[in-house]
Amino acid sequence: IKALNTLTWIVHISLIGLLFLYGIQKKYKKSKRDIRIVSILSVIYIGFFMNSSFTYVSFIHPFLGTALSPLIAFYALFSLLGAIWGSNIYCSYVCPFGHAQRLALQLSNKRFTSKFFLSNKVISRIRNGLTLILVVGILLGIRSWGNFEVFPDLFGLQFNSIWFGISLLIILVNLRYPFIWCRFACPTGAVLDGISKGCK
């Protein structure tokens, strides 16, 4: 399978690269106002306009017979470098679904939030186990498991899709248990966190 792309990918990856640079730089203080601007930019541009995200599957595309487009190749490279040098920059400053959760929290009543009933250690083990199952399944030929991401369902506005409803539900549950998807079920976050911890 040959990945195709127009030259507009240069504009897309340039903006994505700026978000990574903002996340990794330490010269300027990252104020709440600046983070809010980054969140809005990520949600609108990468989320609704591009509707394209880096996922853990990008790392195993070569094993699936799928060529990486220039956009995804650079996206994966930036995400990898961000995990090695900056404690997972992608999840912290680039991912639009993470930013959607952050913006929802900022607009909500903070008194409604609560600590999840499972410990962080247990949550991490569940996420890592789920990720391992997904990766093994994909490599064994269950390609549909590569779609285990709520990103395209939310920003693609597939109103008649059950996954669109699930993605909205996750945003709502996030108001009670902040960043529940990122902490509990996101395979991309698990992979990048693992790389980041392994390089320290």
C-alpha positions in Angstrom: 0.0 0.0 0.0 1.5 3.3 -1.0 0.7 6.4 1.1 -0.2 9.5 -0.9 0.0 13.1 0.2 -0.2 16.6 -1.4 2.3 19.3 -0.6 -0.2 20.7 2.0 1.4 18.2 4.4 4.3 20.7 4.7 2.0 23.3 6.2 0.4 20.7 8.5 3.7 19.3 9.8 5.1 22.8 10.2 2.4 23.8 12.6 2.6 20.4 14.4 6.4 20.9 14.7 5.8 24.3 16.3 3.6 22.7 18.9 6.4 20.2 19.6 8.9 23.0 19.8 6.7 24.9 22.3 6.4 21.9 24.4 10.1 21.0 24.5 11.5 24.5 25.0 12.2 25.6 28.5 13.3 29.2 27.9 9.8 30.7 28.1 7.4 29.9 30.9 4.3 28.0 29.8 1.4 30.1 31.3 -2.1 28.9 31.6 -3.2 31.4 29.0 -0.6 30.1 26.5 -1.6 26.5 27.2 -5.2 27.4 26.6 -4.3 28.9 23.2 -2.3 25.8 22.3 -5.2 23.7 23.3 -7.7 25.6 21.1 -5.2 25.6 18.2 -4.7 21.8 18.5 -8.5 21.1 18.7 -9.5 23.3 15.8 -6.6 22.7 13.4 -5.3 19.2 14.1 -8.6 18.0 15.4 -11.4 19.4 13.3 -9.5 20.7 10.2 -6.9 18.0 9.7 -8.7 15.2 11.7 -5.3 13.5 11.7 -3.4 12.2 14.7 -0.3 10.3 15.4 -1.1 6.9 16.9 0.9 3.9 18.1 0.1 2.1 14.9 2.4 4.5 13.0 5.4 2.8 14.6 4.3 -0.6 13.2 3.1 0.5 9.8 6.3 -0.9 8.1 5.4 -4.4 9.5 1.9 -4.1 8.1 3.0 -3.4 4.5 1.9 0.2 4.7 4.3 3.0 3.5 4.5 6.0 5.8 3.4 9.3 4.1 5.8 12.2 4.7 3.3 13.8 7.2 3.0 10.6 9.3 6.7 9.9 9.1 7.6 13.4 10.5 4.7 13.2 12.9 6.1 9.9 14.3 9.6 11.2 14.4 8.5 14.3 16.3 6.5 12.2 18.7 9.5 9.8 19.2 11.9 12.6 19.8 9.4 14.3 22.1 9.1 11.2 24.2 12.9 10.8 24.4 13.8 14.4 25.1 10.8 15.9 26.7 8.7 13.4 28.8 6.1 12.7 26.1 5.6 16.1 24.5 2.9 14.7 22.1 0.4 13.8 24.9 1.1 17.0 26.9 1.1 19.6 24.1 0.0 18.2 20.8 -2.8 15.6 21.0 -6.1 17.3 20.3 -8.2 14.7 22.2 -6.1 15.4 25.3 -6.6 19.1 24.7 -10.3 18.6 24.3 -10.4 17.0 27.7 -8.3 19.9 29.1 -10.6 22.6 27.7 -13.7 20.7 29.0 -12.2 20.7 32.4 -11.4 24.4 32.3 -15.0 25.1 31.5 -16.4 22.8 34.2 -16.9 23.0 37.9 -13.7 21.8 39.5 -15.5 20.7 42.6 -17.2 18.0 40.6 -13.8 16.3 39.9 -12.8 13.3 41.9 -9.9 10.8 42.3 -10.4 7.6 40.4 -11.2 4.6 42.5 -8.2 2.6 41.1 -4.6 3.5 42.0 -2.4 5.0 39.3 -0.3 1.9 39.4 -3.3 -0.3 38.6 -4.5 2.1 35.9 -1.1 2.0 34.3 -1.0 -1.8 34.2 -4.5 -1.9 32.6 -3.4 0.6 29.9 -0.2 -1.2 29.2 -1.9 -4.6 29.1 -4.5 -3.3 26.7 -1.8 -1.8 24.5 0.2 -5.0 24.4 -3.0 -7.0 23.4 -3.7 -4.4 20.6 -0.2 -4.4 19.2 0.1 -8.2 19.2 -3.4 -8.5 17.6 -2.5 -6.0 14.8 0.8 -7.8 14.1 -1.1 -11.1 13.9 -3.4 -9.7 11.3 -6.4 -8.2 13.1 -6.0 -4.8 11.3 -9.3 -3.5 12.6 -7.8 -3.2 16.1 -5.7 -0.4 14.8 -8.8 1.7 14.9 -8.9 1.7 18.7 -8.7 5.5 19.0 -11.5 7.9 19.8 -9.8 10.8 18.1 -11.3 10.5 14.6 -14.8 9.7 15.9 -15.0 12.9 18.0 -13.5 15.3 15.5 -15.0 13.6 12.4 -18.4 14.4 13.8 -19.8 11.0 12.8 -23.1 11.6 14.6 -24.6 8.3 13.6 -21.6 6.3 14.9 -21.7 4.6 18.3 -18.0 5.6 18.7 -18.9 9.3 18.4 -21.2 8.8 21.3 -18.5 6.9 23.2 -16.0 9.7 22.5 -18.5 12.3 23.9 -19.2 10.1 26.9 -15.4 10.0 27.6 -15.3 13.8 27.5 -18.1 13.9 30.0 -16.6 11.2 32.3 -13.4 13.3 32.1 -15.2 16.1 34.0 -15.5 13.7 36.9 -12.2 11.8 36.5 -9.7 14.1 34.7 -8.0 12.7 31.6 -9.6 9.3 32.1 -8.9 8.2 28.5 -5.3 9.3 28.5 -4.6 7.6 31.9 -6.7 4.4 31.5 -7.1 3.4 27.8 -4.9 5.3 25.4 -2.4 2.9 23.7 -0.5 5.8 22.0 0.1 7.4 25.4 1.2 4.0 26.8 3.8 3.5 24.0 5.2 7.1 24.3 5.3 7.0 28.1 7.1 3.7 27.9 9.7 5.1 25.5 10.1 8.2 27.7 10.6 6.2 30.9 13.0 3.8 29.1 15.2 6.6 28.0 15.6 8.2 31.4 
